[in-house]
Amino acid sequence: MNDPKTPSDNRPSPDLPRSGGPKPQPPKAYRWLVLIFVSLTMFGNYYIFDSINPLVDIFRSQLGFSASVIGYLNSAYNGAAILALAVGGIIVDRFGTKRSITFFSILCLIASAWMVISGHAWSMLAARFVLGLGAEPLIVAVTTAIAKWFKGKELSFAFGVNLLIARAASWLADNSPTWASWAFDGTWYRPLHIGIAAGLICVVAALIYWVLEARGERLYTVGEAAATDKLRVRDAFLFGRTFWYIVALCVTFYAVVFSFRLFGIDYFISAHGRSREAAGRLNGFLPLMAMWATPVFGLIADRVGKRATFMLIGSGAMPLVFLLMGYSQASLWLPVGMLGVAFSLIPAIMWPSVAYLVEQRRLGSAYALMTLCQQVGWLIMNQAIGYSQDRFRATPAHPAGYLPMLWILTGVSLLGIVFAFLLWRAGQGPEAHALETITTKTGV
């Protein structure tokens, strides 16, 4: 209902309280301020997770950890993440974004502090488990919050900025031996203190977001939180084969890339004689390239289609990466650059492609199931690589012991090519899916 006005005056009546009318939309600057702080919670989350990457060889030499134990550090995270998938979305829906983001951020801070309490394996495994309980649901809560503030506006761009900020933390973690050389003083725990600082950033940003959301809901019209992704087992039997091809590609791709990122710096140091700083730059190139190239590849796919073709091309590069690392005299920047292209290209197309293959009402289940399978595959790969390094005695004195790791990564990458090819082939013929044809021009 419109406010009553006199025929001669279009201004609101001064007798009516301003609070009686509808609330205005939040100013653009306010929404972007919200985005910055909610993204900083993920910045802290990502840094804590990747903070152990430059420390693998130090954990082995100073704490006596086997490669299998180091693999368990990530597997503990994966196990917690699998549990979190069952309850994380429910918590966000029940308690709201500001409370959930703060709670999960506190768990991340606790995990970062727990990592330096003791050099015993069981203590660090417990810390990484707590991190998985906090970090994965935090991503769900942040995603929900961004949708709440940006739906119907600059949503895709906002997600891109959020991911850019988060991946910047991964790049900083890998490159910490360069910009935080003072922390690498020969002790295993000093570099992890930076992770505690990242945890504090995570919690402080969450508290500021709480204030901004509470104030925004009081003064402005803020969108409803989108429904979070929830796993409904019965939906798994309703998805078509093309969806399962993408799930299988997701599992193989992330199992290879994420597991290699854990052991990558140690591999570059021990098998190729690189300094810790140079190894960090090589490993950090993956998130650095993904920060900028992923949105570009996504834009290209939206314009030209050919999504299954692009995923097949990206998958085809993966086995060559590890063969070049192990058996070529070429600069390491060549295979790392190829892996960076794949790390940017495949995720930019794979995740949005699910929306073209699954009904809208089952999309939450599809993404939850895909993430669950991703975590399981990643967990198994961590253990396989850790076991192979222990079994074949991979050390700086015996660099050939790292070759079985490369064979495992190559083999799983070849399996990824098979699933990418099956997905591409399913897009040909009269019953083809829309991944190859739909563009921003056609819309179908």
Secondary structure, 3 states (H helix, E strand, C coil): CCCCCECCECCCCCCCCHHHCCCCCCCHHHHHHHHHHHHHHHHHHHHHHHCCHHHHHHHHHHCCCCHHHHHHHHHHHHHHHHHHHHHHHHHHHHHCHHHHHHHHHHHHHHHHHHCCCCCCHHHHHHHHHHHHHHHHHHHHHHHHHHHHHHCCCCHHHHHHHHHHHHHHHHHHHHCHHHHCHHHCCCCCCHHHHHHHHHHHHHHHHHHHHHHHHHHHHHHCCCCCCCCCCCCCHHHHHHCCHHHHHHHHHHHHHHHHHHHHHHHHHHHHHHHHCCCHHHHHHHHHHHHHHHHHHHHHHHHHHHHHCCHHHHHHHHHHHHHHHHHHHHHCCCCCHHHHHHHHHHHHHHHHHHHHHHHHHCCHHHHHHHHHHHHHHHHHHHHHHHHHHHHHHHHCCCECCEHHHHHHHHHHHHHHHHHHHHHHHHHHHHCCCCCCCHHHCCCCCCCC
